[in-house]
């Protein structure tokens, strides 16, 4: 085997590795964009829950506009049941999902950074191998 044959084989391997890394990079970037969109949508949903929380105490019932003691009971149900449940959904469940998505976003950004570093390294190898190939061809 000649030196240029070996260098050609190594160049092919580096080229394939670059392509694989570029495909992985593209996939991770798409995943990142999808998660950012989901995070944005969840923020909107969370905001909607807070808007509903404000509205669940309206209209205000008093003994004058709602049959006596029933006004107090309805107000308690609204405050202790409905409003508490809405706040719980907005803060605990949606907030928890937002935290999980944030962690996943950071993980994917780290993976993207690693892949980009790999591509840069492979491209440097590719340049070096091409230079070695040119020199080997001169010698043959």
Buried (B, 14 or more C-beta within 10 A) or exposed (E): EEBBEBBBEBBEEBEEBBEBBBEBBEEBBEBBEEBEEBBEEBEEBBEEBEEBBEEBEEEEBEEEEBEEEEBEEEBEEBEEEBBEEBEEBBEEEBBEBBEEBEEBBEEBEEBBEBBBEBBEBBEEBBEEBEEBBEEBEEEE
